[in-house]
């Protein structure tokens, strides 16, 4: 593997959910219909595992409990590949819509299931659609700490519902002491100082690659690490097209799907990536990684 073009390190994270569980389709596809729909999460996640193995990089996989229950072998392959296993909750409900009791139940179900299947401790959590923050759901951090989680990666500075935080760097939620690792954003000099996401997802698919790379390099110049995310469905342009979806949500969901895989592999070549618990080990208090031996870097 060639030397990375950027000196900084970045967390590579995957939110393991299927195409029909996304927020853009919530008004069209009912939860009761999920079981009968074409599941593509296994083939897409396996494709990412193959790509990462070939590139010699490791990632953190935030796995939805609903997916893990139906595809336990996928969870085992993630762990066997040297990746960090983390939680995306169980049912993909936005935290801001849950009561504390319902949130605790969802967290416990997902963590217990993932740990039983994967045989490793699950310390990380990402809220579905980045739907929690110290400002909107301060009680959620207490429950994360209570249920044995060490960190959350659920705040999207400056743009997302419930974000409620201008923090760009990892911080401790004051009441619980739980570590929050926000998604990457920058005040982009190239765009007049606007706060712009530089963390993957739809923005990665929409932005010209040179602009995204420039934003990530700005993150490194500021002495920060990047926090990049993607969903398995984002490398799957052949996924079904549900009827009844409004034009804008459908465009947001499908834009750039044909080129995402190639762009992702270009990013992995151009920058240094690893598991979140390794990139942010100092913020986590130097806790060692839990899981199989590290993946050997390709020559």
N, C-alpha and C positions, 0 to 999 in steps of 0.2 A: 504494500500500500504506500502511495506517495505521501510525502510530508504535507500536513495541512497548510492551506494558504493563510489561515488566521491563527494567531497565537492563543486566543482565548478558547475556553472549553464551553460546551453547550450540552444541556440535557436533551436527549432524544426521547420523546414520549409518544405513546400510541394509546388512544382511547378506543378500547375494543368494544364496539357496539355495531349493530347491523344497520343497513341502509334505511330500514323502515322505522327506526327508533329515533330519528333525528327531529330536532325542533321544527324544521321547515315543514314537516309532514304531520305535525301533531293534530291539526284540525281536520285531516283527511283520513288518516289511518288510525283506527281505534286500537287501544291496547289489547282488546279482546281478539283482534284479528292477527296479532303477531304470530301466533302458533302456526297458522295456516299459510303464511307467506314464504316466499323463496328465500331461504337462509343462504347468505353468501359470505358471512363473516369468517368462516373457517378457511375457505380457499383464499380470501384476500389477506387474512392474517398470516397464513402459511407463506404466501408470496412475499410478504414483508420479512418474515423470518429468514427466508432463503436469500433475499437481497442483503439483509444485514450480515448474515453469515459470510456471504461472498465478499462484502466490503470490510469484514473484520470489525464491526462496531456492535455495541450493545445498547439496549434501550430499556426504558421503563414502560411496562404495559399496564395501563389502568383498565382492568377487565371488569365488565358488567357482570354481576352475579347471575342475571337471567341467561347470559351467554354461557357462563362457566357451568351452570347446572346442566345444560343441554349438550355441551361439548367439553367434557372434562379432559379429554386427551389433548385438546388445544392448549389448555392451561399447562399441562405437563410438558408440552413441547416448548412453551415459552420459558419455563424454568430450566429445562435441559439445555437450552441455548445460551445460558449464562445471563439472561435478562432479569431485571427486577420485576417481581410480581406485586402489583398494587391494586387498589380498589377503586372502582367507578360507581360504587353503590350497587344495590341489587336491581331495582326496578326502573331506573332512569327517570325518576321524578325529580323535578327541580326542588332544591332544598327550601327555597322561599315559599313553596306551596305546602310544606310538610309541618306538622306539629313536632315539638321535641320528641314526643313518644314515638311517632311514626318514623322520624329520622333515626332514632336509636335502634329501632327494630330493623330498618333497612340496612344500617351499617353493620350490625351484628350478624345478620344473615349473610351478607356478602363476605365479610371477613372470615367467618367460620368456614364457609364453603370453600373459599379460595385457599385458605391454609390447609384444610383437610385434603384437597385435591393436589395442591402444589407441594405440600410438605415443607414449606418455608414460612417464616413470619411475614405478615403483610403489615407494613408500617405507613405506607402512603395512601392518600385519598385525593381524588379529584371529583368535585361536584359536577353532575350533569349540567351542561351548558353554562358552566362557571357561575352557578346560581347561589353562591354564598360569599359572605365577606364579614369582617368585623363590624362594618357599619350596618348591614342588613340583617345578619343572623349571628349575633355574637354568641348566643347560646349553643350554636352548632360546634364551636371550637371546644367548649367544655365537654360535649358528648364525644367528640373525636378523641380527646385525651382520655376520657373515662373508658372508652372501648379499646384502648391500646394502640392507637395510631400515633405516629411520631411527627407527621407533617401533613399539610394540605397543599395542593396546588390548584386553587380554585378561584383566585382573584384575577380579573382581567382589567388592569388599570385603564381608566379613562373612557371606557366605551360600553361595557356590558351591563345588562340588568343586574342590580344587586351588588355591583362591584364596590361602590362606596369607598374606595381607597385610591389615593394618588401614589401609593408606595410602588416603586419600581424594583427595589431590592428585597431580598428575603427579610422577613421581620417576625418577631414573636408577638402573637396575639396577647394583649396585656393581661387578661384575666386568667386564661388557661395556661399561658406560656407555650402553647403549641406553635410550631414553626409554620408559617405561610410562605410558600415560594410562588410569587405571582408569575403570570405569563409575561413574556418579554414585550416591553413597549419602550419607545424612545421619543424624545422631543426632537423631531427630525429637522436638522438645519436645512436639508434639501427641500423641505416643505414648509418653510417659514416658521419653524419652531412648534408645529402642531404635534400633539401626542398621537403616535401612529403605532399600531401593533406590529411587532416583528417576531411573531411566534408561531406561524404556521396556519393550518386550517384554511378557511376561505380566502384570507388575505394573501397567503402564500400562492394560492391558485390564481388570484387576480393580478397581483403585482408583477411587473416585469422582473425577471430574475435579477438583473444587475441592481435594481433598486432594493430588492429584499436583501441581497448580499451586502450592499452598502449600509443599510440600517443595522445589520448584524455586526458589521465591522465597527460601527459607531458604538454599539453596546460594549464591545471589547475595549475600545479606546477609553471608555468611561470606567473601565476596571470591573465590569460586570460579566456574568456568565449568561448565555442565552438559555431560554426554556422553550423548546420547539415541540409542537404537537401535530398529530395527523390522525385521521380515522382510517381504518381499513377500506371503507367504501370509497374513499377519495382516490384510490388507484383502480377503480372499477367502472369504466365508462359504459359497460354493458348491463348495468343494473336496471331493474324494471322501472318503468315510468308510471306511477299511479295516476289514475284519472282524478280530476277535480282539484288539482293543485293550482293555485293562482300563479300567474306568469312570473312575478318577482321571486317568490320563494323557490319556484322550480329552477329559475335561472341561477339563483344563489347556490342552490344545491349542486347543479350540474356543471357550472362554469369551470373550465380547465381540467376536467377529469381525464381527458385523453393524454394530457401532458404531465400530470402530477408525478407519476412514477419516475419519468426521466428527470424531472426537476429535483425530486427528492434525492436521487442518486448523485446528481451533480452537486447538490448541497453537501451531501455526506463526503464527497471527494474534496470539496473546497474548504470545509471546516471540520474541526475536531468535535466529535460527539461521544457521549457515554451515558450510562445509567444515571438517573437523577440522584440516587443515593451516593454515587461517587462524585459527581460534579459538585454537589452541594454538601459534601461530607463534613466540611468545616462548620457549616451552619447547623448541621444535624448533631454536632458535638463529637465528630470523629467516630461515629458508630461504624463498625465494620459492615461490609456487605454480607447479606445472608443469602446463600444459594450455592450452586455448583461453582467449580473453578472458573475463573475469568476466561472469556473467549479469546483464543489466540489470534493476534492480529495477522492478517494475511501478509505475505512477503511482497 
